[in-house]
């Protein structure tokens, strides 16, 4: 699976975990859906393509500051919980 597609899947799962716990929504709420659409669009247009590293180590971040803070908050919350929902996905992500 291409790296960008893998990152998109991980991001979508993390947002679902976050929205389910914080917004009490079974599906993504409007705010989380908007953020997911924004993030997926930014990943589609990443200048590094398949050679990209982790976004937090990127020399030229794609996200604006407000969305960058939201994504960090979501990843900090969902990251530790992701191992219980999708352990194989986490292992693959860490090995990449």
C-alpha positions, 0 to 999 in steps of 0.5 A: 500500500502506498505510504500516502494511502496508509497515512490517510487511513491512519488519520481517518481512524484516529479522527473516528476514535477522537470524535467518538470519545470527545464528541460522542458521535458514532460517525464523524461530526461536521467539525471532524469531517471538515478537518479530515477533508482538509487533511486528506486534501493536504496529503494529496498535495504533499510536495514530498509524495511517497518520500515524505516522513512524519508530518511533525518532522517536516521542514515545510508543514502543509497545515495552517497553524490552527489545523496543525494544533487540532491534528496534534491534539487528536493524534496525542489523544488517539495515538495511545488508543489506536493500539487497542483498535488497530494493532497491526496498523500501528506496527506497520506505521511505526516500522515505516 
